[in-house]
Amino acid sequence: MTYDVIQVGTGGQGGRWCDQFLPPNVDEGLVNVVAAVDVDESAHENAQEHLGVSEDACYTDAAEAFAEHDADFCTIVVPPAFHEDVVDAALAHDLHILSEKPIADTLEASVRIAEKVEAAGKKMGVTMSHRFDRDKTTLRRQLRSGEHGPLDYLVCRFTCNCRSYGSWGAFRHDIEDTLMVEGAVHHLDILADLADSRCETLYAQTWTPEWGEYAGDAQGLVQLTFEDGTRATYEGAKTNAVGLNGWGNEYVRAECRDSTLVLDGRELEAYSYDPDREANFGDRPENGERIPLDGDGDGDGGEKWANTWLIEQFVDWLDGGEPMATNVQDNLQSMALIEAAIRSSETGEAVAVQELLEETKRSVSI
């Protein structure tokens, strides 16, 4: 079945939805884009050029587009603070929803959205694109294979030179807790996914040095402990002198009993345990065994990845399949990690993540 969709947000990341993520799924007959929305009329050109949306089917108001087109679902690709308004309008017009991360800009708003979607009997997915990118998917499959033995701990590094205003998109320089809300929402989610366990406790420090042109915290160090005993460390930075592992090129190291797996700049290597090398202090090993990344292609005749793949997963769910892994209820775990990190940095204390999520659920009413 082909599903009619209204694309909300066609500039910035929305432009990538128009020219990269949606077209392969349109070509396969999974979706048909019937209208597009963006407050900036100049951004409508992306939907017109790449998706064939007519000028009269482009809007600056989502509710108007929803009212004038009989669609099955909408996408949401606008800043997080505006997600709940679009969700409200979509549910009022009986639409399913596929939204960019995060669910909203706060855990409380995210819980409200999840409850509203459930009360309306609709389906909502969240595009945690990094978790489903080709390199992270390959690493996840390696860990799940059992070939490397049980996992002990994880390390993730995301460092960039985006210290000047506007270098990471102007709105990200203006919001509070920008690293957590716009960056770590992916990276902490990846760590939890690789650990294959819910986070139990989290301790974080976030800040911005004087040379970073941000209204909120753009640097962070986070420690996580998961319910199965796995541990993880996250380093995130937007104002460094050089970007060693920028967007999409993160460094992730998984320390297992039988191997050390290193993902760096989209290349994956395995270093196998060698008992003959024990106590060889300072003796750095040669390059590890290169592990080819799974699959190929970008959705154009090959295996899909990231948002292109997530659109297909959402359609499969609408077709009656199992809920996508990043359905809005399960994705509250990702939002709880972000809220816990923000609170931990404010209080200087570790946060019990599952307790925080349950307390928030009890406090929210719709």
PyMOL commands that set and color helices and strands:
alter all, ss='L'
color gray80, all
select helices_A, chain A and resi 13-27+41-51+55-57+62-68+80-92+107-120+129-132+134-145+170-174+178-195+275-277+306-318+328-347+353-363
alter helices_A, ss='H'
color red, helices_A
select strands_A, chain A and resi 3-8+31-37+58-59+73-76+96-100+124-127+151-159+199-207+219-226+231-237+251-256+259-264+267-272+289-291+351-352
alter strands_A, ss='S'
color yellow, strands_A
deselect
rebuild
show_as cartoon
